Structure formats: structure tokens, C-alpha cells
């Protein structure tokens, strides 16, 4: 079932948490709301759930399955909400927690005891905690608690599932496992899901589509590939992974950054307009001798080879620091040393000038 | 052997602080109670029998404990509302209201008694309205309840406040999104989390009410068999130099109060034990 928000704004006092946000999530999608803290992503999630009300506006609407839910309370929206700190009821067992949503229904809609028991057992199996139904939340690990919170949300057979920083409070290892598990779960049950995260890796790995947010606005919506490889704004470029920045100018239709002159395809920019060049660390290469392509000289300052890539810090002649990521193979061939003079060349770059992106 | 089995304490001064605690409690609590106990043991059983069969005493017992329970219960209900409002809703003047809660602590009880009497007497601001309706507060058992409620309120509010502050609204939101009604959220989510604090507030308010003297003697009118509380009866016996009778009465009151508070504490231990399991 789809989710759609249109022209949603929300202020808390003078602080504008959301500024005219519109977004559509199609049925069965797994969408990430990605952004730094204060970007409005949690507020948007809470508005969809009905836990917060958007500022009134003539065109502000929240639709679930194309039905306007503005007047419906959180309880009647049938939205599964998973909180960052689980919010499991401490005085109830795991079983009672999961059963809660079914037990509180009005008598006419309430399943009988046997049906509730069966549903809970089935959910316990789904979250792989079959034998822990009689435990209290405090007797579970963080990862187990989060799964119970998820089962509790799924027990009401929600139309959509909303997760607020679902892995935020967990340590790195558990986070990895739970991520994979959630991905598989989504493939199994296909409930339309939106999760909030500030971890770009999590968003890129888990989501079908990523919504990058900043200062209450949506910066870009796209597949993980699109937002990573074709960021449309500087913010998206900077937020998704490490990036090196060069300042330059537009000269006769080309953006010029030291030795590099890059054809500006749009060509519309004014002569002398400032331009900024962004390049990811893995799109830089280190050379000993020029291969004909434009290169810039630099000095190796630091090498860190523990990890999936070798990180090399270079100092340019201008005094700026560059971060280069080499594969271990490339590093073995090159074997750069600290203090050595080398040449840097560029592969993929993105240039942003005042009025367009290349 | 004994040394080897001694637990290591990382905070120094365990012996000193324990010694101080025992001495302090002995001087302040145990000693006066022990004196009463010795005196009580030296009494003849007939003194107790006399006291227990005196209808005046029985009426006073009924009134004191009944009114104290009623007051503590009222404080539990309305203290909860006050504490909830103070914690959850920011409103202008909240600090002033918050400070007002402590007033019954600070006011000399005689002053509160006189003020309440003035208010509820036939000519008073409230009494003028209630008496024609047939509701008599001042110089009636109801007046005792009013006085005991008044002096016990801060105990209920001040014990509930931190417990409510600790209660993350996230739990209510979770219950709300699962479709629970407001009433259901209160019964199943809020109340169980606050139960220990509610019980403590009730017990403190009750204990305070059982020992109250100053405010009650003004508003109750002290009519034998109707509005006489135990403390007043004890005072009366002392004034008539009936030390044995006063001692017997005091011992019985102490025993009963102790048993009630002990029972509440046992329930409390059960709760906290369960809470620890659930934490």
C-alpha cells in the first residue's frame, strides 16, 4: 500500500523542521529517509504515522493507499511504528508485547485467544525468538529487543511499516546482521516500509530508493546507485561518502582547477564564475610518471592500509589535503612512501558551478 | 577465614557509615520507641482491656484510620492528576503551581487547621455554600478527611513527579500507534509503570495522616465518639495524669500503624522485585 505526502511543512516554534515536502512511496517499496540530525526525517516519519500533525496548509495532505488520513488518529491508521529505543513495555513479557496490538482492539474486531496465540507464535518464529516468549524485554539483547519491537508492529498487520533509526542504538556487528535480516524479511512479506537513518551505508545497502534530506527539504530522491553516482546537489555528494573538494573558475566555457580543465557540457556558465569540483577518494589515482593526462604534483603525507582500501593522504602544492583510496593491488604495484613526490590524476568528477552541475 | 570472606567494598568507610547509621537511628527512632515499649510491657493487661473496650477509643480508632485512608486515597488520585499536569504540560505559571504543592509541608499545621476551619465553618466561604445543601465539613468527620488530605498532598505529588518524568512518552506513542484507546493506555501502560511510586506516595501520605494532630483538632471540633482522633485522646489522658492509659493507647496505635506500613512495604517489595525482573 502506498504512502504519499504532499506539501507538508512543520515548525516547532521558530524552528522549521519540514519545508514543503512532497514524496510518494509505492506499494512494496523499502525507502530510506537519509539525512543528518535536524534534517526533518524523523518528523516526516512521525507525521505519516499520525504521531505529529503537519502545519495546516491548503494543499498539505497525507495519503495512505491514496486515502486522505488527515483526520484519522495514529491508532486508526494501521501503521506499524518501530522506535529507535524499541519502546517495549517493560512490565510485559515478549509474548504480551507482541499480542498488545491485537488485545486492545474493540471486542467486535478482537481475535479470540487461540488466534492471538497462533499469530504471536508465528511472529516469534519470524523473528527467530520462538523460545523467548515468556522473557521480559530486559532479559533480551538490543538486537533481540529491536526484533520484538518489529514483531509487535507487524502483529497489527499494518498497511505500512515505519522505522525510526531502527539500528541506531545497536553496535556495529549486530547492526550488520539485523540489516541483512530486515532486507530478507522485506523480500518475504513485502510490506511498504520507510526507515529513517543518518548512516549512508545503511541507506544504500538496504533501500530500494533513498530520499536524501537536509534542513527540512528533500535534496534528492533516487535509487542507491543514482544518489551515489549521480548526486544532483553538493549536499548529496558530500553526505554520501568521503569527497575531495577543489575550488576553481569557469574560463572560456571550461571549468579550470589547477592543471585540470574540464569541459563544461552545459556551457552556460558565466566567464569567471566560481566552480567547485568534487571527486571521491576512489576516483583519484596516484602516478609516478605522467601518462599524458593532466596531473598535479603532491607529496605523500600518510598511508593507512588497514581496511578494505588503502587510504593515502596527499598534500598539494597549494597546501590542500587530498584523500585517495587505492585498492590493495594498486598499492602493491605502486608502493608509495611517506614524503615521496607523486602525481595525482582524476577519473570521475562532478562539478558544481553557481547554476548547473556537470 | 572471616577476613577472607569479607566482601571488598570499593567505597571506603563502610564501617564508619554503618556505625553512624545505627547510632543515629537508635537515638532518633529506636530509643523513644523502646522507652514506650518498656513502659507498655510493664502495664497490666487490664489497662489494655479497658482501653480496647472503651467505645470512645474504638470510635477514635475508626475515625483516625478511616480518615487517614480516605485522605491518602484522595491524594493518590488527585496527586496523580497534579503531578501529571506539572510534568507533562508546559503552561504559564507552572513553577508557581509547583511551589504551591509544597505549602502544606511548610505551613504550621495549626495554621492550616484554623484556615480550613474558617473556610468550611457555617459562616465560611465554602461552608456557606455547603451547609444549606446539608453537607457539613467543619466539626464533622468529613472535616478530618479534608485536613488529612491537605497535609498529605505534597507526599503523593512529590513521589509521583519523578516517576512520571522517567516515563518516556514513547511508550504511550507506541501503544497509540498499536491502536490502544486513551483509557487502555492508562490502564495497561502508564499505571503499571507508576504503581510502585503510587504505592509509596499512598504510604507516605497515610503515615503522615496517622500522626497528624495540629490541623485536625481545629477543624474536627473534638466531639467524643464523633470527631475525636487518637492523638487527641492520648493528649486528654495525659492531661488527666492517666499515663498508663495514654501509653496503652499509644502502643496500640503504633502497632497498628506499623503493621499497615509493613504490609504496604511488603507489597512494595513484591513490585520492585517484579520490576527488577522486568528491567
Interface residues (C-beta under 8 A of the other chain):
Chain A: X49 X50 X51 X73 X74 X75 X76 X77 X78 X79 X80 X81 X83 X85 X87 X89 X90 X91 X100 X101 X104 X105 X136 X137 X138 X152 X153 X155 X156
Chain B: X168 X170 X171 X173 X174 X175 X176 X177 X178 X179 X180 X181 X184 X188 X189 X192 X193 X274 X275 X277 X278 X279
